[in-house]
Amino acid sequence: MTNDVIIVGGGLSGLGAAVELASKGARVILFEQSPKLGGRCYSYIDATTGDIVDNGQHVLVGAYHHTLRYLEMIGTRSYLKGESRLSLPFFHPEQGIHTFSVSVLPKPFHLTTGMLQFSLLSFKERKRLLNVGLELQQWNSNKEQHLSLLTIDEWLTSLNQSEEAKKNFWNPIAISVMNELPERASALLFARSLRSTFLGKKADSRLLIPTIGQTELYVHGAEEVLRKHKAIVRVNTSVDRILINSGNSIGVEAGGKIEKAHSIICAAPYFTLQKLLPDEITTIVPFSHLNKFKSSPIVSLHLWFDKEFMEQELIGLIDMQLQWVFNRRKILKEGGKATSYISAVISGAHDVVHLSKEELLSLALKDIHRVFPESKKAKFVHSVIIKEKRATFSPLNETEQYRHSTETPIKNLYLAGDWTNTGLPGTIEGAVMSGFKAAERCG
Ligand SMILES: Cc1cc2nc3c(=O)[nH]c(=O)nc-3n(C[C@H](O)[C@H](O)[C@H](O)COP(=O)(O)OP(=O)(O)OC[C@H]3O[C@@H](n4cnc5c(N)ncnc54)[C@H](O)[C@@H]3O)c2cc1C
């Protein structure tokens, strides 16, 4: 019997599509080239400490509506924890810890009062933060057009944000949301992310952090749903070719065999897609533009010590090499044997991704000792350093026009993935949203 849908790639976009289609009764077959599902979201148990290590700490917000629906469908939504209101502590090397919190007031005042109370900035600078809040509220297509030409840094300058306000507030947020430096990243994508987080429902601005490993959170429940609905999942099986006949996609060649289906969803990253298509097709838009995309790296440093020294669950570091530090011992539901376990993140890590693990460890420990003086008394026990060189596509204005929508010029071939035209930077939410959308087109 011919399959209804073949899905190429078992990251969150492919899994989102597979779960959605299989739940609706479609005959689905999913191919994943690696031995595991989850793509750029995975976790494993560290043999030395017994702790769960994520390839990088992932953070969600309440505005991730598609992701939350996906987690509901696979039964793991309850493993996200979040405070009722967003509250972000920042460490400044000279001025210590200051916290940005949205208030209990209704939107948009929850954000504006939070801005006015952020004590790391002068009162004049805090008042100027409101320029950005106002800009986000007065949204229209002209503004979208204007922002699509600006970097985040240019946009903030145009709204009279001082260098201090950028350094102490906007940049740490922008780099983590965009995984790119504010001097390069698209103002439009950043502004859209801020709008969806702060100007939607109040719960949309909640920060949500997984209390279990990413594989347990995103993959195990999905595998169960797919098994229940008799979907076929082939890991360790690379799709070598998408088969196209007279402008119609008819199947794939995978593991030396031909598999046919009515529809194909390609949920592989942009840098793989071109290799899967016949040469004559790679010259057609959008496939001819795939080499215009660039990637941006993330370096994650997982560190264990013999003493606890971090009170917070997470903290942003201003003007330092590490950008965010997460207290994994406090966040995770279950843990290994070492007393203290923290994960530090460097996003948009172009300048450090080439450093050796020893060099990265040395710069991380320097920052940790500075932020947490008590850590100097703790014995450093173990480290795992993960470099994701292609963590996300680089969200630049130049490439935004090449992010293609779900449909392609090839009949019955649909695209999914965080790099497709989701309107968002490279995120879990973009990935799941694109998978759902592709599933809907096949339905
Ligand atoms: C360290 C790190 C931290 C991050 N932090 C956050 C965060 O805090 N919040 C957030 O929202 N997002 C974050 N992201 C981004 C998020 O992880 C990604 O946007 C999302 O996982 C992308 O999913 P995807 O399905 O689009 O792509 P992928 O996960 O790349 O999935 C594509 C899959 O296709 C498979 N594949 C490729 N070619 C073939 C082939 N020929 N045959 C079969 N299979 C194939 C690949 O092996 C892969 O499994 C982070 C990413 C990283 C790496």
The ligand as an SDF file (V2000), in Angstrom:
LIG
                    3D

 53 58  0  0  0  0  0  0  0  0999 V2000
   22.4420   24.5920   21.4040 C   0  0  0  0  0  0  0  0  0  0  0  0
   21.1030   25.0610   20.9050 C   0  0  0  0  0  0  0  0  0  0  0  0
   20.3020   25.8450   21.7190 C   0  0  0  0  0  0  0  0  0  0  0  0
   19.0590   26.2810   21.2660 C   0  0  0  0  0  0  0  0  0  0  0  0
   18.2650   26.9960   22.1090 N   0  0  0  0  0  0  0  0  0  0  0  0
   16.9960   27.2820   21.7480 C   0  0  0  0  0  0  0  0  0  0  0  0
   16.1000   27.8840   22.6750 C   0  0  0  0  0  0  0  0  0  0  0  0
   16.4560   28.1680   23.8260 O   0  0  0  0  0  0  0  0  0  0  0  0
   14.8270   28.1410   22.2550 N   0  0  0  0  0  0  0  0  0  0  0  0
   14.3990   27.8380   20.9980 C   0  0  0  0  0  0  0  0  0  0  0  0
   13.2300   28.0760   20.6930 O   0  0  0  0  0  0  0  0  0  0  0  0
   15.2330   27.2630   20.0950 N   0  0  0  0  0  0  0  0  0  0  0  0
   16.5090   26.9720   20.4340 C   0  0  0  0  0  0  0  0  0  0  0  0
   17.3440   26.3510   19.5380 N   0  0  0  0  0  0  0  0  0  0  0  0
   16.8750   26.1100   18.1570 C   0  0  0  0  0  0  0  0  0  0  0  0
   16.0490   24.8210   18.0180 C   0  0  0  0  0  0  0  0  0  0  0  0
   16.7130   23.7320   18.6140 O   0  0  0  0  0  0  0  0  0  0  0  0
   15.8570   24.5360   16.5280 C   0  0  0  0  0  0  0  0  0  0  0  0
   15.2640   25.6660   15.9330 O   0  0  0  0  0  0  0  0  0  0  0  0
   14.9670   23.3280   16.2390 C   0  0  0  0  0  0  0  0  0  0  0  0
   15.3490   22.2200   17.0090 O   0  0  0  0  0  0  0  0  0  0  0  0
   15.0660   23.0020   14.7450 C   0  0  0  0  0  0  0  0  0  0  0  0
   14.2600   21.8880   14.4150 O   0  0  0  0  0  0  0  0  0  0  0  0
   14.1240   21.4440   12.8900 P   0  0  0  0  0  0  0  0  0  0  0  0
   13.2300   20.2620   12.8380 O   0  0  0  0  0  0  0  0  0  0  0  0
   13.7730   22.6110   12.0610 O   0  0  0  0  0  0  0  0  0  0  0  0
   15.5980   21.0230   12.4120 O   0  0  0  0  0  0  0  0  0  0  0  0
   16.5770   19.8450   12.9580 P   0  0  0  0  0  0  0  0  0  0  0  0
   16.4580   19.7130   14.4230 O   0  0  0  0  0  0  0  0  0  0  0  0
   17.9180   20.1490   12.3940 O   0  0  0  0  0  0  0  0  0  0  0  0
   16.0000   18.5370   12.2840 O   0  0  0  0  0  0  0  0  0  0  0  0
   16.3070   18.1260   10.9890 C   0  0  0  0  0  0  0  0  0  0  0  0
   16.5270   16.6100   11.0080 C   0  0  0  0  0  0  0  0  0  0  0  0
   16.6540   16.1460    9.6710 O   0  0  0  0  0  0  0  0  0  0  0  0
   17.6030   15.0940    9.6680 C   0  0  0  0  0  0  0  0  0  0  0  0
   18.0700   14.9260    8.2830 N   0  0  0  0  0  0  0  0  0  0  0  0
   18.8120   15.7940    7.5560 C   0  0  0  0  0  0  0  0  0  0  0  0
   19.0330   15.2860    6.3260 N   0  0  0  0  0  0  0  0  0  0  0  0
   18.4030   14.0810    6.2660 C   0  0  0  0  0  0  0  0  0  0  0  0
   18.2850   13.0750    5.2640 C   0  0  0  0  0  0  0  0  0  0  0  0
   18.8470   13.2170    4.0670 N   0  0  0  0  0  0  0  0  0  0  0  0
   17.5840   11.9630    5.5610 N   0  0  0  0  0  0  0  0  0  0  0  0
   17.0070   11.7920    6.7800 C   0  0  0  0  0  0  0  0  0  0  0  0
   17.1140   12.7170    7.7760 N   0  0  0  0  0  0  0  0  0  0  0  0
   17.7950   13.8410    7.5120 C   0  0  0  0  0  0  0  0  0  0  0  0
   18.6660   15.5930   10.6390 C   0  0  0  0  0  0  0  0  0  0  0  0
   19.4990   14.5500   11.0920 O   0  0  0  0  0  0  0  0  0  0  0  0
   17.8030   16.2000   11.7390 C   0  0  0  0  0  0  0  0  0  0  0  0
   17.4900   15.2580   12.7380 O   0  0  0  0  0  0  0  0  0  0  0  0
   18.6150   25.9420   19.9460 C   0  0  0  0  0  0  0  0  0  0  0  0
   19.4310   25.1650   19.1250 C   0  0  0  0  0  0  0  0  0  0  0  0
   20.6500   24.7150   19.5910 C   0  0  0  0  0  0  0  0  0  0  0  0
   21.4960   23.8490   18.7040 C   0  0  0  0  0  0  0  0  0  0  0  0
  1  2  1  0
  2  3  1  0
  2 52  2  0
  3  4  2  0
  4  5  1  0
  4 50  1  0
  5  6  2  0
  6  7  1  0
  6 13  1  0
  7  8  2  0
  7  9  1  0
  9 10  1  0
 10 11  2  0
 10 12  1  0
 12 13  2  0
 13 14  1  0
 14 15  1  0
 14 50  1  0
 15 16  1  0
 16 17  1  0
 16 18  1  0
 18 19  1  0
 18 20  1  0
 20 21  1  0
 20 22  1  0
 22 23  1  0
 23 24  1  0
 24 25  2  0
 24 26  1  0
 24 27  1  0
 27 28  1  0
 28 29  2  0
 28 30  1  0
 28 31  1  0
 31 32  1  0
 32 33  1  0
 33 34  1  0
 33 48  1  0
 34 35  1  0
 35 36  1  0
 35 46  1  0
 36 37  1  0
 36 45  1  0
 37 38  2  0
 38 39  1  0
 39 40  1  0
 39 45  2  0
 40 41  1  0
 40 42  2  0
 42 43  1  0
 43 44  2  0
 44 45  1  0
 46 47  1  0
 46 48  1  0
 48 49  1  0
 50 51  2  0
 51 52  1  0
 52 53  1  0
M  END
$$$$
